[in-house]
Amino acid sequence: MLNEVVFALHTTLCMQILQNIIAMIRLKMNKILALAFSMIFVLGTGCTPGSLNIPRMSAAENLQHETIALVMQNRDKDRTGAYCSGVWISRTMILTAGHCAEPEKLHDQILMGRLLGRSEKQLHDLRLKETLGRHLQFLVYDDVGNKSRILQGHIKLRHADVTSYTHSHDLALLTVTDKQIPAHPFAHVSRAYIHNGDHLSVVGHPSGYWWTYSVAVVSHTRFMRGPFRHAFKVLHVNGHVWFGNSGGGAFDSAGNLVGISSYIDRGPGLAFFVHRDVIWSFLVLNHVVRDDGRRP
C-alpha cells in the first residue's frame, strides 16, 4: 500500500515538472535553458516516460491519426456520420478521393447534361464549377475516439475547402480553413516498388464505423477505367474495403502511403485504390509541400 502511495506521488510530481517545462518552451524560453531543465527532469528526478505511464501509439493507431473523417448530418441535423475518409499530407492539407469532394447533385446534373448532348468539355467544366471551392466538414481521430455515434451539439465540426480536384483520376485536395488546427502526424508517399502480394494497412470508415483498421493484400497493379471515362493506374487490393473507405489510405509495411481508396467492383476482394504514382503526379502538379519545404 505504501509503495502504491509513493508511486502515485512520484507520478504526480513528474507530471507537474513536465507541465512547467512545456510552459517554458511555449513561452519561447531560451532553448539551452529549456534543454537544461529537461536534463534535470530526467536525471535529477528520475522521471521518465515509463514513470509517467504514457503509452506509445502502435503503428495502426498512428495511421488512424493520419486519417480524417468527412462527415455530414442527417436530415434532422441531430446526428453526424462519416461518408468518406481522407489522409493528412501536410499540416493544413488533406488528400481524398475526387468523388468524395463532389456534391450529391452533380451525378444527376451530369446525366441530364449527357441527355441534352453536352460535350465532354462542358461536363468537365461543370464538374469543376460545382466541386472546386466547396466547403466540407470533417473530424479527426481525437474528436471521436471510441464513440459509436456522434450527436449534434456534442462535438465541434472542423472545416476545409476543396482547392484542387480531378475527376479523371479521382483525387482531391482539401485545405483546412479553421484557425486552430489540431496537432497530427501526416502521411509520406511511398517511394518503394509495390509488389503483388505486399501486405497493406487500410484505414477508413466502412459503413460509417469510425476509424476502422484492416489488413489487405496487393492483388495486382492495373490500368482500369472503372466508373470513370478514362483508364488510369490503380492498385487492385484484396481486403475488407467498403463504402466509407473512399478517400482513405492504403499504407505499406513502413507506414507510407501507396494508394487512395477509389471504388469497389462486384464480388469479394475487388477494391481499387488510386496508385501511388498517380498520387505523386497530382501532388507535384499542385505544388504540395510540407512545412519543411519537402514533398510529402
Secondary structure as a PSIPRED ss2 file (coil, helix, strand):
# PSIPRED VFORMAT (PSIPRED V4.0)

   1 M C   1.000  0.000  0.000
   2 L H   0.000  1.000  0.000
   3 N H   0.000  1.000  0.000
   4 E H   0.000  1.000  0.000
   5 V H   0.000  1.000  0.000
   6 V H   0.000  1.000  0.000
   7 F H   0.000  1.000  0.000
   8 A H   0.000  1.000  0.000
   9 L H   0.000  1.000  0.000
  10 H H   0.000  1.000  0.000
  11 T H   0.000  1.000  0.000
  12 T H   0.000  1.000  0.000
  13 L H   0.000  1.000  0.000
  14 C H   0.000  1.000  0.000
  15 M H   0.000  1.000  0.000
  16 Q H   0.000  1.000  0.000
  17 I H   0.000  1.000  0.000
  18 L H   0.000  1.000  0.000
  19 Q H   0.000  1.000  0.000
  20 N H   0.000  1.000  0.000
  21 I H   0.000  1.000  0.000
  22 I H   0.000  1.000  0.000
  23 A H   0.000  1.000  0.000
  24 M H   0.000  1.000  0.000
  25 I H   0.000  1.000  0.000
  26 R H   0.000  1.000  0.000
  27 L C   1.000  0.000  0.000
  28 K C   1.000  0.000  0.000
  29 M C   1.000  0.000  0.000
  30 N C   1.000  0.000  0.000
  31 K H   0.000  1.000  0.000
  32 I H   0.000  1.000  0.000
  33 L H   0.000  1.000  0.000
  34 A H   0.000  1.000  0.000
  35 L H   0.000  1.000  0.000
  36 A H   0.000  1.000  0.000
  37 F H   0.000  1.000  0.000
  38 S H   0.000  1.000  0.000
  39 M H   0.000  1.000  0.000
  40 I H   0.000  1.000  0.000
  41 F H   0.000  1.000  0.000
  42 V H   0.000  1.000  0.000
  43 L H   0.000  1.000  0.000
  44 G H   0.000  1.000  0.000
  45 T C   1.000  0.000  0.000
  46 G C   1.000  0.000  0.000
  47 C C   1.000  0.000  0.000
  48 T C   1.000  0.000  0.000
  49 P C   1.000  0.000  0.000
  50 G C   1.000  0.000  0.000
  51 S C   1.000  0.000  0.000
  52 L C   1.000  0.000  0.000
  53 N C   1.000  0.000  0.000
  54 I C   1.000  0.000  0.000
  55 P C   1.000  0.000  0.000
  56 R C   1.000  0.000  0.000
  57 M C   1.000  0.000  0.000
  58 S C   1.000  0.000  0.000
  59 A H   0.000  1.000  0.000
  60 A H   0.000  1.000  0.000
  61 E H   0.000  1.000  0.000
  62 N H   0.000  1.000  0.000
  63 L H   0.000  1.000  0.000
  64 Q H   0.000  1.000  0.000
  65 H H   0.000  1.000  0.000
  66 E C   1.000  0.000  0.000
  67 T E   0.000  0.000  1.000
  68 I E   0.000  0.000  1.000
  69 A E   0.000  0.000  1.000
  70 L E   0.000  0.000  1.000
  71 V E   0.000  0.000  1.000
  72 M E   0.000  0.000  1.000
  73 Q E   0.000  0.000  1.000
  74 N C   1.000  0.000  0.000
  75 R C   1.000  0.000  0.000
  76 D C   1.000  0.000  0.000
  77 K C   1.000  0.000  0.000
  78 D C   1.000  0.000  0.000
  79 R E   0.000  0.000  1.000
  80 T E   0.000  0.000  1.000
  81 G E   0.000  0.000  1.000
  82 A E   0.000  0.000  1.000
  83 Y E   0.000  0.000  1.000
  84 C E   0.000  0.000  1.000
  85 S E   0.000  0.000  1.000
  86 G E   0.000  0.000  1.000
  87 V E   0.000  0.000  1.000
  88 W E   0.000  0.000  1.000
  89 I C   1.000  0.000  0.000
  90 S C   1.000  0.000  0.000
  91 R C   1.000  0.000  0.000
  92 T C   1.000  0.000  0.000
  93 M E   0.000  0.000  1.000
  94 I E   0.000  0.000  1.000
  95 L E   0.000  0.000  1.000
  96 T E   0.000  0.000  1.000
  97 A C   1.000  0.000  0.000
  98 G H   0.000  1.000  0.000
  99 H H   0.000  1.000  0.000
 100 C H   0.000  1.000  0.000
 101 A H   0.000  1.000  0.000
 102 E C   1.000  0.000  0.000
 103 P C   1.000  0.000  0.000
 104 E C   1.000  0.000  0.000
 105 K C   1.000  0.000  0.000
 106 L H   0.000  1.000  0.000
 107 H H   0.000  1.000  0.000
 108 D H   0.000  1.000  0.000
 109 Q H   0.000  1.000  0.000
 110 I H   0.000  1.000  0.000
 111 L H   0.000  1.000  0.000
 112 M H   0.000  1.000  0.000
 113 G H   0.000  1.000  0.000
 114 R H   0.000  1.000  0.000
 115 L H   0.000  1.000  0.000
 116 L C   1.000  0.000  0.000
 117 G C   1.000  0.000  0.000
 118 R C   1.000  0.000  0.000
 119 S C   1.000  0.000  0.000
 120 E H   0.000  1.000  0.000
 121 K H   0.000  1.000  0.000
 122 Q H   0.000  1.000  0.000
 123 L H   0.000  1.000  0.000
 124 H H   0.000  1.000  0.000
 125 D H   0.000  1.000  0.000
 126 L H   0.000  1.000  0.000
 127 R H   0.000  1.000  0.000
 128 L H   0.000  1.000  0.000
 129 K H   0.000  1.000  0.000
 130 E H   0.000  1.000  0.000
 131 T H   0.000  1.000  0.000
 132 L C   1.000  0.000  0.000
 133 G C   1.000  0.000  0.000
 134 R C   1.000  0.000  0.000
 135 H E   0.000  0.000  1.000
 136 L E   0.000  0.000  1.000
 137 Q E   0.000  0.000  1.000
 138 F E   0.000  0.000  1.000
 139 L E   0.000  0.000  1.000
 140 V C   1.000  0.000  0.000
 141 Y H   0.000  1.000  0.000
 142 D H   0.000  1.000  0.000
 143 D H   0.000  1.000  0.000
 144 V H   0.000  1.000  0.000
 145 G C   1.000  0.000  0.000
 146 N C   1.000  0.000  0.000
 147 K C   1.000  0.000  0.000
 148 S C   1.000  0.000  0.000
 149 R C   1.000  0.000  0.000
 150 I E   0.000  0.000  1.000
 151 L E   0.000  0.000  1.000
 152 Q C   1.000  0.000  0.000
 153 G C   1.000  0.000  0.000
 154 H C   1.000  0.000  0.000
 155 I C   1.000  0.000  0.000
 156 K C   1.000  0.000  0.000
 157 L C   1.000  0.000  0.000
 158 R E   0.000  0.000  1.000
 159 H E   0.000  0.000  1.000
 160 A E   0.000  0.000  1.000
 161 D E   0.000  0.000  1.000
 162 V E   0.000  0.000  1.000
 163 T E   0.000  0.000  1.000
 164 S E   0.000  0.000  1.000
 165 Y E   0.000  0.000  1.000
 166 T E   0.000  0.000  1.000
 167 H C   1.000  0.000  0.000
 168 S C   1.000  0.000  0.000
 169 H C   1.000  0.000  0.000
 170 D C   1.000  0.000  0.000
 171 L E   0.000  0.000  1.000
 172 A E   0.000  0.000  1.000
 173 L E   0.000  0.000  1.000
 174 L E   0.000  0.000  1.000
 175 T E   0.000  0.000  1.000
 176 V E   0.000  0.000  1.000
 177 T C   1.000  0.000  0.000
 178 D C   1.000  0.000  0.000
 179 K C   1.000  0.000  0.000
 180 Q C   1.000  0.000  0.000
 181 I C   1.000  0.000  0.000
 182 P C   1.000  0.000  0.000
 183 A C   1.000  0.000  0.000
 184 H C   1.000  0.000  0.000
 185 P C   1.000  0.000  0.000
 186 F C   1.000  0.000  0.000
 187 A C   1.000  0.000  0.000
 188 H C   1.000  0.000  0.000
 189 V E   0.000  0.000  1.000
 190 S C   1.000  0.000  0.000
 191 R C   1.000  0.000  0.000
 192 A C   1.000  0.000  0.000
 193 Y C   1.000  0.000  0.000
 194 I C   1.000  0.000  0.000
 195 H C   1.000  0.000  0.000
 196 N C   1.000  0.000  0.000
 197 G C   1.000  0.000  0.000
 198 D C   1.000  0.000  0.000
 199 H E   0.000  0.000  1.000
 200 L E   0.000  0.000  1.000
 201 S E   0.000  0.000  1.000
 202 V E   0.000  0.000  1.000
 203 V E   0.000  0.000  1.000
 204 G E   0.000  0.000  1.000
 205 H C   1.000  0.000  0.000
 206 P H   0.000  1.000  0.000
 207 S H   0.000  1.000  0.000
 208 G H   0.000  1.000  0.000
 209 Y C   1.000  0.000  0.000
 210 W C   1.000  0.000  0.000
 211 W C   1.000  0.000  0.000
 212 T E   0.000  0.000  1.000
 213 Y E   0.000  0.000  1.000
 214 S E   0.000  0.000  1.000
 215 V E   0.000  0.000  1.000
 216 A E   0.000  0.000  1.000
 217 V E   0.000  0.000  1.000
 218 V E   0.000  0.000  1.000
 219 S E   0.000  0.000  1.000
 220 H E   0.000  0.000  1.000
 221 T E   0.000  0.000  1.000
 222 R E   0.000  0.000  1.000
 223 F E   0.000  0.000  1.000
 224 M E   0.000  0.000  1.000
 225 R C   1.000  0.000  0.000
 226 G C   1.000  0.000  0.000
 227 P C   1.000  0.000  0.000
 228 F C   1.000  0.000  0.000
 229 R C   1.000  0.000  0.000
 230 H C   1.000  0.000  0.000
 231 A C   1.000  0.000  0.000
 232 F E   0.000  0.000  1.000
 233 K E   0.000  0.000  1.000
 234 V E   0.000  0.000  1.000
 235 L E   0.000  0.000  1.000
 236 H E   0.000  0.000  1.000
 237 V E   0.000  0.000  1.000
 238 N E   0.000  0.000  1.000
 239 G C   1.000  0.000  0.000
 240 H C   1.000  0.000  0.000
 241 V C   1.000  0.000  0.000
 242 W C   1.000  0.000  0.000
 243 F C   1.000  0.000  0.000
 244 G C   1.000  0.000  0.000
 245 N C   1.000  0.000  0.000
 246 S C   1.000  0.000  0.000
 247 G C   1.000  0.000  0.000
 248 G C   1.000  0.000  0.000
 249 G E   0.000  0.000  1.000
 250 A E   0.000  0.000  1.000
 251 F E   0.000  0.000  1.000
 252 D C   1.000  0.000  0.000
 253 S C   1.000  0.000  0.000
 254 A C   1.000  0.000  0.000
 255 G C   1.000  0.000  0.000
 256 N C   1.000  0.000  0.000
 257 L E   0.000  0.000  1.000
 258 V E   0.000  0.000  1.000
 259 G E   0.000  0.000  1.000
 260 I E   0.000  0.000  1.000
 261 S E   0.000  0.000  1.000
 262 S E   0.000  0.000  1.000
 263 Y E   0.000  0.000  1.000
 264 I E   0.000  0.000  1.000
 265 D C   1.000  0.000  0.000
 266 R C   1.000  0.000  0.000
 267 G C   1.000  0.000  0.000
 268 P C   1.000  0.000  0.000
 269 G C   1.000  0.000  0.000
 270 L C   1.000  0.000  0.000
 271 A E   0.000  0.000  1.000
 272 F E   0.000  0.000  1.000
 273 F E   0.000  0.000  1.000
 274 V E   0.000  0.000  1.000
 275 H E   0.000  0.000  1.000
 276 R H   0.000  1.000  0.000
 277 D H   0.000  1.000  0.000
 278 V H   0.000  1.000  0.000
 279 I H   0.000  1.000  0.000
 280 W H   0.000  1.000  0.000
 281 S H   0.000  1.000  0.000
 282 F H   0.000  1.000  0.000
 283 L H   0.000  1.000  0.000
 284 V H   0.000  1.000  0.000
 285 L H   0.000  1.000  0.000
 286 N C   1.000  0.000  0.000
 287 H C   1.000  0.000  0.000
 288 V C   1.000  0.000  0.000
 289 V C   1.000  0.000  0.000
 290 R C   1.000  0.000  0.000
 291 D C   1.000  0.000  0.000
 292 D C   1.000  0.000  0.000
 293 G C   1.000  0.000  0.000
 294 R C   1.000  0.000  0.000
 295 R C   1.000  0.000  0.000
 296 P C   1.000  0.000  0.000
